[in-house]
Amino acid sequence: MNAVVEPIESLRQESRDDDEINLLEYWRILRERQWWVIGTAFAVVFLTLVFTLLATPIYRAGSTLQIERDTMKIVEFEGLQPTESPMDRDFYQTQYELLKSRSLARRVIQDLRLVANKEFEKDMAKVDETLADKANGQAVAASARQQAREAALIEIVLESLSIEPVRNSRLVRVNFDSADPALAARVANAYAEGFIASNLERRFDASSYAKKYLEERLAQLKGKLEDSEKDLVAFSEAERIVSVGDDKPSLDAQNLSDLNAALAAAQGARIKAEATWAQASAGNGMGLPQVVANLLIQKLREQRSTLLAEYQNNLGTYKADYPNMVQLKNQIDEADRQINVEVGNIRDAVRSEYQAALAQETLLRERITGLKGDVLDLQSRSIQYNILRREAETNRQLYDAVMQRYKEIGVAGGVGANNISVIDRAIAPEKANSPRKLLNLAVGMLLGGFLGVLLAFLMHHLDNTVHDAKALEAITGLPVLGAIPRLEQGVTPAQAAGDLRSAFAEAYRSVRTALQFATVHGLPRSLLITSASPAEGKSTTAHELARNIAQLGKSVVLIDADLRNPSVHKVTGLSSALGLSNLLAGASKLGDVLQHLPHDKLSVITSGPLPPNPPELLAGTALSDLLAQLREQFDMVILDGPPVLGLADAPLLANQAEATVLVAAADDTRNDCLKTAQQRLKAARARLLGAVLTRFDLKRQGAGYGYTYYAYGGSSD
């Protein structure tokens, strides 16, 4: 289980490493092409400086306006003023667009006569030339010429205009740029004045249009009102309908209403009289309120009571037939008679009052019944009358409303209130607004640095060559046996190798050490040194490896197997009269071509005369026989082979050698060439041990490969 988990974790870690941004790699790319970055930045800054110094100074003048959402309400009428919120953004955005309108620009151009201004002479000349080209020699009308010049100038003015709202306020700055500071101030002020004037004109135009419309509407409504009133009067005369006023009933209706009220009162009086009469009819009438309240009856009853009391008192003394007693009795009877007469009179009065109330109620009912018919007849005839009356009233209301609005607009339009005012007028600036030297240089430096970095990364991605050992290993998949540093200007490989403490010598000793562990038996018995393309340092590598291995006490033979462009004899200073070509052709023996260097253990076989057909010599059995013979006499055979690409020699040699080392030059060997060369060597069944990177620039690439402790020509600590 652990054996499965570990590879998975390893893959995840590699994936995370690939996703991470390698800042050190980016820094290396920038250091590698630092002069491109610096040069690009300097070029951009220089061009920016030239442009800034040669640019015409542009001056900016600005006037400040205050724009209120609503006007000062000197005369306010309901519905005449706008009701939107003062913070309505749409309103202010509309004002800003009006400031940038072509109509306002045309107004400013005409007010200031900018068409004839010297500042725009060149632009007007270009317009004239364009018109002349389009006319093909024909005369251009003055009006068309004037319109074209004005249209072109409008575009120029709008390009120089900038509207700058002041944040969190109702202020806006109107700026104008020009090479002439006085002209910039004039145009900015003209824009402010023109904007205010155009705003007022729009208000007056709207008021004037409304008044004209209302005048026409008033004439129409007046005619309708007259017609409707004439129809109402004519219908009233024809139907004999008398109106006592608007929203009031007719005369018959009023009479009916009055009679209804009188009938109600009569009914109340009749009911009251009937109740009184019922009470009077039910008894002797002595309990009637009228009887009780009658003063005469009250007096008579008092007299009777007195007489009766006296009669009762005398009755104990005198008999009933006594004259005095008879006289008292007659007086009592007379009092009773008078009381009864008065009660009878009151009862007759109550009956008469009841009869009168009943008669009045009856008459009122009869009159109301007659009036009801009249009112119903009037109502049936008043339907058309009411229609005509309402139509006349509606026309009158419409006429009055339109007349009132007409008067309101006339008053408000004449006031001339404005919601725009000038806060600060523009003045001719003393300092130019552009170009800004320091700002331009700062921008140029930033832009140049950005372009330089972009160019560096672009060149890096377009560069298809090997740069370092890590890239070489990634491309070939082979272990890098060593990275040979680039030599300083004027230093030869022999001079660098002569200093045993130089980075050059240390690098080849490192390659030698790597070769000692390349096979199970240590150093390979036969080793081919080749490269993908010519001039990549394979001959120097072959010679230095042979010399370094010989220093270990090994017997080494260096063979120049490049039968097309040999170079070992140049490196070693030996003769190339006899060499490998003679041995392979059978024209010489090994002892005839074998040459010895001052080192006891290093021998050299040069290429010999260049044959016309090197692959034929290398393809035979002579090469394998030679290598077998050399392996018996020497501990190691090193072949300096030709390049792989374009030739058949290197695959033939790689097939016969025990091992092969591929040499690549930093910043020179292309990736695709390396891959193709590696594929050809694998097809020839070559046993690739690894790769060697030559001409590696330690100063540019930085430390990290182990060759910076000693430097050529340096001293040790």
Secondary structure, 3 states (H helix, E strand, C coil): CHHHHHHHHHHHHHHHHHHCCCHHHHHHHHHHCHHHHHHHHHHHHHHHHHHHHHCCCEEEEEEEEEECCCCCCCCCCCCCCCCCCCCCHHHHHHHHHHHCCHHHHHHHHHHHCHHHCHHHHHHHHHHHHHHHHHHCCCCCCHHHHHHHHHHHHHHHHHHHEEEEECCCCCEEEEEEEECCHHHHHHHHHHHHHHHHHHHHHHHHHHHHHHHHHHHHHHHHHHHHHHHHHHHHHHHHHHHCCCCCCCCCCCHHHHHHHHHHHHHHHHHHHHHHHHHHHHHHHHCCCCCCHHHHHCHHHHHHHHHHHHHHHHHHHHHCCCCCCCHHHHHHHHHHHHHHHHHHHHHHHHHHHHHHHHHHHHHHHHHHHHHHHHHHHHHHHHHHHHHHHHHHHHHHHHHHHHHHHHHHHHHHHHHHHHHCCCCEEEEECCCCCCCCCECCHHHHHHHHHHHHHHHHHHHHHHHHHHCCECCCHHHHHHHHCCCEEEEEECCCCCCCHHHHHHCCCCHHHHHHHHHHHHHHCCECCECCCEEEEEECCCCCCHHHHHHHHHHHHHCCCCCEEEEECCCCCCCHHHHHCCCCCCCHHHHHHCCCCHHHHCEECCCCCEEEECCCCCCCCHHHHHHCHHHHHHHHHHHHHCCEEEEECCCCCCCCHHHHHHHHCCEEEEEEECCCCEHHHHHHHHHHHHHCCCCEEEEEEEEECHHHHCCCCCCCCCCCCCCCC
